[in-house]
Amino acid sequence: MVLRFEDVSPANQIARLTRPILVSHGKKDGRIPYSQFYLLKKAAKLATIAMEADLRG
């Protein structure tokens, strides 16, 4: 079985959550693009999942 990125993406799986989440991210993170935070935030809002963010410059 081959998994696609869409199958495991946190932004695509966020609706499955039953608890609020806390996301901490920084603009200098070399592994995860900062833009991914915004995708996750948008997905959380659409799924009505409470999300608190700790963003670092």
Buried (B, 14 or more C-beta within 10 A) or exposed (E): EEEEEEEEBBBBEBEEBEEEBEBEBEEEEEEEEEEBBEBBBEBBEEBEBEBEEEEEE
